[in-house]
């Protein structure tokens, strides 16, 4: 594709704050997503899922309750009948947590075996960054007579399933509930950020293609605005031949375009 230097320099807006927030959520959500995804998805790409990451997450989950207990060693000792008459004990709060860690490790092992069985990436038979296959049950949901698409499933339905489960556990005074609820929120936000990035990328390409076409149309003629809505915020030369020469200077060919020209 030909690069339009005017579009990329002058027109294309960059929301620095929004972009920073999206990139932040995408960067911190890898582990929270992993904690949940292994239970509902299969056949991850070998660069998307690794056993080393799974073990790291499991170790962090194992260490967290112990660390909290060490930081506040008197909590369970002095709060057998805590606020509101609720009794507290370490295993009462974290038994389900450690059962969850065991289940997490088991499902990670299953996902790892699937990665090993999949065709080799080096044979161009598998996408190494695949986020796995969405569970078929989500496609059976009926919303206003329609089945949900991947976007709705990944941003809302998948995290909603875990959020409800997390809140139920939370109201049963299980610390695991808070973990699952928080991970589900980060799960949805991370996919919302990924889709936002994808939308912006596609729209930027479309707008740049339209502007490339307008360089030979409304820019070179005396029209102030084209039917597509493109405007050029500049003073243009009075002569049409100079406007065309200026428009040509805005277009930069990709290396691929130069290679095609050379091959021809």
NORQUILIN-V33402 format. One record per helix or strand of 2 or more residues. SS is the DSSP state (hx for helix, st for strand). FROM is the first residue (numbers start at 1). LEN is the number of residues. Records with the same first field share a line. If there is no record, write none. Layout:
BEGIN
SS = FROM-LEN / FROM-LEN
END
This chain:
BEGIN
st = 3-2 / 142-2 / 146-2 / 251-2
hx = 5-7 / 16-25 / 51-21 / 75-4 / 83-3 / 90-28 / 121-3 / 136-5 / 150-22 / 175-41 / 240-11 / 255-9
END
